[in-house]
Structure formats: structure tokens, C-alpha cells
Amino acid sequence: MGVLLDARDVHGGYGSVDILRGVNLRVDEGEFVSIVGPNGAGKSTAMKSLFGLITIRTGMIEFAGEEITRLRPDQIVRKGICYVPQEANVFPSLTVRENLEMGAFIRHDDISSDIERVYELFPVLKERRRQAAGTMSGGQRQMVAMGRALMLNPRLLMLDEPSAGLSPALIDVIFEKIRDINSSGVSILLVEQNARQALELSDRGYVLVTGTNRFEDSGPNLVSNKEVAEMFLGG
């Protein structure tokens, strides 16, 4: 299994303030990797740094062996990385179908088969394909956002807090769909507040604290680590 994404000693943040202080992250081909940690640990900032949304002062990010440290988000998308933010992740006035079509904005080929694949993964989206995304439930909007990202056939899908604000039953559905996406061959990098559930599903996980790496191990090993459990998983 080769290395797909490799971020080394990344420092960066907003304005003159560094939120990240030497973060290291790696995702291998086909891997499911989660980033967890307390509020303010820099989890979402780390993901945004990988997608060119914040200023990286020092460090290096490589994707498929190519440096992408200073690339813009529109350039990074073309390399095979898609990012689904926690909020404002759908076009609310557009229908489900139109949102999916917008996801393929850089493509010039026939996208109909990919839309059908998204419908197979999320059957409710086919049923509601003519409904405005902004009128859907939180869980359904999350499916629209993930489906739109998949329209570019990414090698790496980055998801920021996909379960935020959802009921426990919907959280289970969303995690099941993420696992299905990973099983199809798409690598996953997940930032998640439901740390235990995320780590149990992950091949590997990182625990960030105050913008630095605190723990790295397989997902199950982190769940069973007494210190990690007591400090970050509620015992």
C-alpha cells in the first residue's frame, strides 16, 4: 500500500497566529484515517491546510508523490482530492440533481453514469432528485455534499465533521456510507467529533492536541489505549 497523502511538520493558521505547530499526517492508498481530539486542537485547521484554505508557513504536503503545499484549492481538486466542509456544503437553492452536476464542474465528459452511482449509494437522493437541497434534513444534505464530491471520482475524500448535528440513527447511516465509499477504493480522511465511533471504523487515527500530534496508531489500538480513552473518549 503506497503513501497517497503525506504532510510533514506543517505550521500554519490564520493571520499571524499559528494553529498548527508541526503537524504530521499520512493517508495511504485505500486507507480510512481519522483525526480526533478536543475542541480547539486544530483538527479542522489541519484539514483546511491540506486543501489550500489556510496559509502554511513551513512544512511540506505531498499528494501521490507531488508537492501540493502552495497550490490553490481549485488546483488541488484537479489532483484528485475533494473536501466536504462541515457547514455551507450544498447549494441550497439548487435541486439534488443540480448539486451533483455542479460537483462535476471541471469535467467535460458524460457524467450520467456517475450520477447513477451516487444514487445507488444514496437511494434517497434519487427519490428527491428534484427537491431543493436547502429544504432537506441535515443528514440528507450531508449525503448531497458527499455525493457531489464523489462526482469528481476523487482518490482522496476529506470530510470535516460529517455527523455534526445529526441524530444517533443518522450518524450510523452516514458512517456506514463513508465506509462504503472507502470500500469502493476511495481513501478517506475524516475529522470527527464522535471520536470513538470514527476510530473504531478507521484503519489508523491521529489525536491532535493544541495543534500538535499527541497519538498515532491503528483505530482499534487508540480506542483501547487507556490514556486516549480517559482523555478524549469519555473513559
Phi, psi and omega per residue, in radians:
M1 nan 2.043 -3.090
G2 -1.484 2.792 3.102
V3 -1.306 2.250 3.110
L4 -1.721 -0.940 3.135
L5 -2.080 2.328 -3.123
D6 -2.449 1.920 3.101
A7 -1.946 2.211 -3.030
R8 -2.220 2.191 3.010
D9 0.909 0.882 -3.071
V10 -1.464 2.176 3.017
H11 -2.053 2.329 3.109
G12 3.057 3.046 -3.124
G13 3.047 -2.471 -3.042
Y14 -2.092 2.292 -3.105
G15 1.080 -2.265 -3.125
S16 -1.670 0.064 -3.050
V17 -1.775 2.157 3.051
D18 -1.494 2.051 3.032
I19 -1.506 -0.668 3.122
L20 -1.664 2.297 -3.066
R21 -2.256 1.186 3.099
G22 1.595 0.660 -3.114
V23 -1.296 2.424 3.048
N24 -2.132 2.259 3.127
L25 -2.449 2.542 3.101
R26 -2.504 2.423 3.015
V27 -2.262 2.167 3.102
D28 -1.540 2.876 3.093
E29 -0.967 2.198 3.073
G30 1.378 0.040 -3.079
E31 -1.417 2.727 2.989
F32 -2.024 1.952 -3.066
V33 -2.143 2.346 3.111
S34 -2.018 2.570 3.022
I35 -2.017 2.113 3.134
V36 -2.241 3.024 -3.141
G37 2.640 3.025 -3.110
P38 -1.216 2.924 3.051
N39 -1.039 2.427 3.141
G40 1.423 0.154 -3.095
A41 -1.354 -0.273 -3.113
G42 1.738 0.262 -3.076
K43 -1.091 -0.974 -3.132
S44 -1.157 -0.609 3.091
T45 -1.088 -0.696 3.106
A46 -1.063 -0.760 3.139
M47 -1.153 -0.727 3.126
K48 -1.115 -0.579 3.117
S49 -1.124 -0.623 -3.137
L50 -1.197 -0.432 -3.073
F51 -1.804 0.219 3.048
G52 1.310 0.384 -3.075
L53 -1.675 -0.173 3.042
I54 -2.311 2.856 -3.131
T55 -1.364 2.177 3.047
I56 -1.716 2.076 -3.096
R57 -1.458 -0.771 3.078
T58 -2.481 2.817 -3.124
G59 1.938 3.104 -3.088
M60 -2.486 2.451 3.054
I61 -2.167 2.217 3.095
E62 -2.111 2.515 3.070
F63 -2.291 2.129 -3.100
A64 0.922 0.683 3.083
G65 1.432 0.029 -3.111
E66 -1.991 2.355 3.134
E67 -1.263 2.302 3.137
I68 -2.187 0.240 -2.989
T69 -0.899 -0.763 -3.028
R70 -1.830 0.194 -3.113
L71 -1.342 2.672 3.058
R72 -1.390 2.781 3.116
P73 -0.957 -0.699 -3.133
D74 -1.145 -0.497 3.082
Q75 -1.357 -0.647 -3.134
I76 -1.148 -0.694 3.095
V77 -0.978 -0.717 -3.108
R78 -1.212 -0.282 3.081
K79 -1.430 -0.299 3.121
G80 2.034 0.358 3.096
I81 -2.007 2.273 3.024
C82 -2.124 2.505 -3.045
Y83 -2.187 2.243 3.082
V84 -1.954 1.870 -3.135
P85 -1.248 2.911 -3.121
Q86 -1.215 -0.704 -3.065
E87 -2.123 2.847 3.111
A88 0.857 0.864 -3.036
N89 -1.877 0.166 3.004
V90 -2.350 2.846 2.983
F91 -1.594 1.773 -2.943
P92 -1.105 -0.537 -3.093
S93 -1.479 -0.199 -3.139
L94 -1.596 2.684 3.082
T95 -1.251 2.950 3.071
V96 -0.981 -0.855 -3.132
R97 -1.036 -0.746 -3.133
E98 -1.170 -0.615 3.061
N99 -1.083 -0.751 3.128
L100 -1.124 -0.712 3.106
E101 -1.100 -0.656 3.099
M102 -1.131 -0.513 3.114
G103 -1.122 -0.398 -3.117
A104 -1.742 0.546 -2.971
F105 -1.082 -0.429 -3.119
I106 -1.688 0.013 -3.124
R107 -1.620 2.647 3.119
H108 -2.254 0.306 3.130
D109 -1.903 -3.053 -3.140
D110 -1.312 2.121 -3.082
I111 -1.791 0.039 -3.016
S112 -1.053 -0.682 -3.121
S113 -1.193 -0.569 3.117
D114 -1.270 -0.615 3.038
I115 -1.084 -0.731 3.112
E116 -1.112 -0.641 3.105
R117 -1.140 -0.674 3.073
V118 -1.120 -0.714 3.102
Y119 -1.113 -0.612 3.094
E120 -1.160 -0.670 3.127
L121 -1.249 -0.685 -3.109
F122 -2.172 1.412 -3.075
P123 -0.977 -0.555 -3.128
V124 -1.104 -0.489 3.133
L125 -1.215 -0.581 3.078
K126 -1.181 -0.721 3.130
E127 -1.088 -0.580 -3.041
R128 -1.942 0.442 -3.006
R129 -1.070 -0.401 3.141
R130 -1.704 0.057 -3.113
Q131 -1.528 2.470 3.062
A132 -1.125 2.286 -3.055
A133 -1.061 -0.561 -3.112
G134 -1.183 -0.260 3.141
T135 -1.673 0.066 -3.076
M136 -1.589 2.900 3.096
S137 -1.214 2.892 -3.140
G138 -1.029 -0.724 3.131
G139 -1.160 -0.698 3.118
Q140 -1.186 -0.660 3.086
R141 -1.107 -0.637 3.105
Q142 -1.127 -0.658 3.074
M143 -1.131 -0.706 3.092
V144 -1.057 -0.788 -3.113
A145 -1.094 -0.759 3.119
M146 -1.181 -0.728 3.115
G147 -1.070 -0.708 3.125
R148 -1.096 -0.726 3.111
A149 -1.102 -0.635 -3.107
L150 -1.230 -0.273 -3.138
M151 -1.129 -0.301 3.088
L152 -1.651 0.116 -3.134
N153 0.855 0.999 -3.066
P154 -1.219 2.699 2.972
R155 -1.461 -0.499 3.132
L156 -2.315 2.211 3.059
L157 -1.933 2.127 3.140
M158 -1.866 2.208 -3.047
L159 -2.151 2.176 -3.114
D160 -1.844 1.882 3.093
E161 0.895 0.981 -3.093
P162 -1.150 -0.322 -3.108
S163 -1.679 0.038 -3.059
A164 -1.032 2.211 3.071
G165 1.387 0.062 -3.102
L166 -1.650 2.719 3.060
S167 -1.231 2.757 3.119
P168 -0.939 -0.678 -3.131
A169 -1.148 -0.720 3.131
L170 -1.235 -0.575 3.075
I171 -1.038 -0.768 3.115
D172 -1.049 -0.713 3.138
V173 -1.123 -0.796 -3.112
I174 -1.096 -0.764 3.125
F175 -1.125 -0.652 3.096
E176 -1.091 -0.708 3.135
K177 -1.194 -0.664 3.104
I178 -1.099 -0.713 3.112
R179 -1.123 -0.681 3.102
D180 -1.090 -0.736 3.116
I181 -1.064 -0.764 3.124
N182 -1.110 -0.702 -3.137
S183 -1.132 -0.389 3.126
S184 -1.386 -0.093 3.087
G185 1.970 -0.031 3.126
V186 -1.517 2.208 3.056
S187 -1.226 2.558 -3.082
I188 -2.157 2.310 2.926
L189 -2.130 2.062 -2.976
L190 -2.112 2.241 2.901
V191 -1.764 2.239 -2.979
E192 -2.601 2.389 3.098
Q193 -1.383 -0.503 3.069
N194 -1.441 1.322 -2.935
A195 -1.076 -0.808 -3.090
R196 -1.059 -0.838 -3.111
Q197 -1.111 -0.706 3.135
A198 -1.114 -0.804 -3.102
L199 -1.172 -0.618 3.122
E200 -1.087 -0.501 -3.133
L201 -1.592 -0.225 -2.961
S202 -1.572 2.594 2.977
D203 -1.216 -0.773 3.107
R204 -2.460 2.824 3.116
G205 -2.539 2.733 3.052
Y206 -2.141 2.433 2.982
V207 -1.921 2.053 3.101
L208 -1.770 2.491 3.065
V209 -2.433 2.189 -3.137
T210 0.793 0.807 3.016
G211 1.324 0.285 3.112
T212 -2.361 2.786 3.074
N213 -1.260 2.232 3.076
R214 -1.868 -0.755 3.115
F215 -2.451 2.597 2.978
E216 -2.528 2.276 3.135
D217 -2.974 -3.126 3.010
S218 -1.122 2.697 3.140
G219 -0.964 -0.913 -3.141
P220 -1.055 -0.645 3.126
N221 -1.151 -0.637 3.101
L222 -1.184 -0.668 3.118
V223 -1.105 -0.663 -3.101
S224 -1.522 -0.115 3.103
N225 -1.231 2.103 -3.033
K226 -1.058 -0.753 -3.112
E227 -1.151 -0.756 3.113
V228 -1.090 -0.770 -3.113
A229 -1.088 -0.778 -3.094
E230 -1.218 -0.652 -3.047
M231 -1.502 -0.586 -2.953
F232 -2.241 -0.218 -3.065
L233 -2.014 0.160 3.127
G234 1.355 0.437 3.075
G235 1.568 nan nan
